[in-house]
Amino acid sequence: MPTVDVEQNIMKLRDTIEQMTQEVFRLQGTLRLFMDFKKSGLKVVELPHEPREEEEEESQAEEPVEEVAESSTQE
């Protein structure tokens, strides 16, 4: 019979809420930045160059991948 560890689920949910809260704060900061750009009359932001797909793939390949093993208790 499958079981659920209540404490483990509480911890996972709290961690998820914390991560989502941090993402909301980041998005709010980005929104405020672009609203300030607009308020000061800026319509377009010029970037030095567009990243090529090769550069993105290389940077992703260099990043270490963390695996989180999920354990489930079944009896």
KABEL-V407976 format. One record per residue. N is the residue number from 1. RES is the residue in one small letter. SS is DSSP state (a for helix, b for strand, c for the rest). Layout:
n = (N/N)
res = (RES/RES)
ss = (SS/SS)
This chain:
n = (1/2/3/4/5/6/7/8/9/10/11/12/13/14/15/16/17/18/19/20/21/22/23/24/25/26/27/28/29/30/31/32/33/34/35/36/37/38/39/40/41/42/43/44/45/46/47/48/49/50/51/52/53/54/55/56/57/58/59/60/61/62/63/64/65/66/67/68/69/70/71/72/73/74/75)
res = (m/p/t/v/d/v/e/q/n/i/m/k/l/r/d/t/i/e/q/m/t/q/e/v/f/r/l/q/g/t/l/r/l/f/m/d/f/k/k/s/g/l/k/v/v/e/l/p/h/e/p/r/e/e/e/e/e/e/s/q/a/e/e/p/v/e/e/v/a/e/s/s/t/q/e)
ss = (c/b/c/c/c/a/a/a/a/a/a/a/a/a/a/a/a/a/a/a/a/a/a/a/a/a/a/a/a/a/a/a/a/a/a/a/a/a/a/c/c/c/c/c/c/c/c/c/c/c/c/c/a/a/a/a/a/a/a/a/a/a/c/c/c/c/c/c/c/c/c/c/c/b/c)
